[in-house]
């Protein structure tokens, strides 16, 4: 048996309760991991509310998309992993627990110098940033990125990854303190959207040229401003729509500037797709974590049994960086 945080019914943070569950069985091609820390992400909140069902084969009532821990069992011939290895992993769900199973290809070694809490803050955001900015949007050295929500888990990862890969990052955030943090970790300019029109401010910051890629999880009324901010051949990549799934798009501007509007979700993609991202991250980004060019930003940790408090903090949007649960 093991301890796990369970969504007892759709609702607020209080529906998260710790319960005893059977330890998961390891299937062929998988590893069993003893979880030491689990990242908290906004999709976990959506799942708790009943709005983000788990893919087939994944427990629907235990949230958690990323963990770090110790490999306990391997069921893959010729696997690179062995019992005792310290890894972090991207999951389809089930991470708020003492043990998880996952396809071996979705595991990565913990970068040198990082502890379990820092490592657990990486997979969901780094996989998401890589597949959307570097693969879908085709980021090239020297390009400019705008990421909304610069001190979210996604934001702090995107800013640092783009800077490390030779680009310039711009961002929006809701307070002066958040803007200062975003600029400290590498943003060229962070705009407080509660005080300033971000379109005007970012046009001024870029010499009235705009940006090449916009990475957006806001949607709604941000959409026309995003279209205006994109340069010729610009790419708008959507991963959420927190201000609404409908936005106004000036199709003439899309045609005139030859813009691309795209988006994706990661959770339902297959193991091979996620394995390919893991390989690219290990090759291109993990060295920057090892030499501290990119640094995990963990805002606060909670013990597993306080997952409800962690979700309440996530929904308050008062955090800067990642929220992590510690296990055991």
HUMOUR-V505972 format. One line per field, one symbol per residue. psi: psi as a letter, one per 30 degrees, with the letter a starting at -180 (. if undefined). burial: # if it has 16 or more other C-alpha atoms within 10 Angstrom, else .. A space follows every 10 residues. Layout:
# HUMOUR-V505972
psi->???
burial->???
This chain:
# HUMOUR-V505972
psi->llklkkjflk aafffjkklk lkkkkklkgl lkkjkfkkkk lefeeeeefg gikllkfkkf gjljfklkak kfkkijkgkf llkfkkllkk lflgfilfkl klkffglkkk kkfkleeeef feeeeeeeee eeeedefhkk kflkkkkkhf gleeeeeeee eeeeggakkl lllfleeeee eeeegfkekk kjfffkjeee efeefghgfa lekkjkgebb ffeeeeeefk lkglkkkkfl ifgkfklkkj feeeeeghlk kallleefll eeeeeeeeee eeeeeeefee ggekkkjjek lklefheeee eeeeffgflj alkkkkk.
burial->..#####..# ..######.. ..##.#...# ########## #.###.###. ..##...### ########## ######.... ##...##### ########## ########.# #....##### ########## ####..#.#. ..######## ########## #####.#### ####...### ###.###### ###....##. ###.#....# #########. .###.##### ##.####### ........#. ...#..#.## ..#...#... #..##.#### #...##.##. ...#####.. ##.####### #..#....## #######.
